[in-house]
């Protein structure tokens, strides 16, 4: 795999890790809703994830990452349709989909080292 792609995969892992660190200790949606700084930090990292994924898809369109196109679309929606993005959608992404993405990227990086 090209070095550039590996760097972008690492960027995604870093963004997911930062999101995890930013989340409220109690991992409750209500706590997340009340913390504007955390919401914005999470959104920013989702934008980074989407941008990195977009760059990856331009070089390697068939990469084994589920919903890779949806990841880019989510980034675009946050940036261009910021007023249509709900806290519930962001929370769902963080709680349900980012752990899957994290595992898939770790596997790709691990397979690349073999």
N, C-alpha and C positions, 0 to 999 in steps of 0.2 A: 504494500500500500504506500502511496506517495507520502513523503514527509509532511507536506502541507495538510493533507487529510488527517494525519495523525495529530497534528497540532490542533486542528479544529475539533476533533473528537475529545482531546484533552480539555479544550475550552468549554465544551458542553459539560463534561464531568465537573469541572470547577464551578460552573454556574449552578449546577444541580446541588453541589455541596454547599455553596453559599446560600441557596434558597433554604436548604435544610437547617443551616445555622441561624438564619433569620427568623424562622417560624417561632411562634410562641412556645414556651416550654410546655404548656399544658396541651398543645396540639389541638386546641379547640377553635372551630370556625368563628365563634363569637369573639374570641380574643383577637384573631386575625382581622376581623371586620373593624375593630376599634383602633387599630394601629396603622395610621396612614403611611408612616415611614416604611413599615414592613411591607405593606401592599405595594408601594412604589418600587421598593428594592426587589421584590419578587417579580413584578412585571418587567423590570429592567433586565433581570437575568433570563426571563423567558424570551425577551427580545434577542438577547445574546445567543441563546440556544437556537432560536429560529434563524438568525443570520448565519451562524456557523453551519447549520444544516443546509441552508440555501447554497452556501459555497461548496459544501460537500456534494450536493446533488448535481451541481454544474459539472463537477469533475468525475463523479461516480454515481450516475443516476440509479443504478441497481443495487446500491448498498443495502445490506441486510439490517435495516432499522424500520420497525413497524411504524406506520403512520408518518413517515418522514415528510411527506407533502403537507399533511395537516399541521405539522410542527411549524413549517414555514408560513402556512396560511394564518396560524394563530399569531405569529410574530407580526405579520402584516396587519392583522385586525387590531392588535394592541396599538400599533403605531398610527395607523391611518383611521381606524374606527374606534379610537380610545373611549368614546362616549357610549359605545355599544357593548363593551366588555363588562360582564358582571363579576362581582366578587365570588359568586358561587362557581362560575366557570373557572376562574383562576384557582380557586381552592380545589376543585375536582382535578384539574391538571396536576397540581402539586401533590395531592394525596394519592391519586390513582395512577397517573400516567408517568410521572417523572421517575418513580422507582423502577418501572419497566424499562424506560429509556436508559437509565443508569446501568442496569444489568446488561442490556444489549451492547452498549458501548464498551463496557468492561470486557465483554466477551470478544468483541472485535479487536480491541487492543491486545488482549491476551493471545488471541489466535495469530495476530501479526508478529508477536515476539517468537513464535515457534519456528 
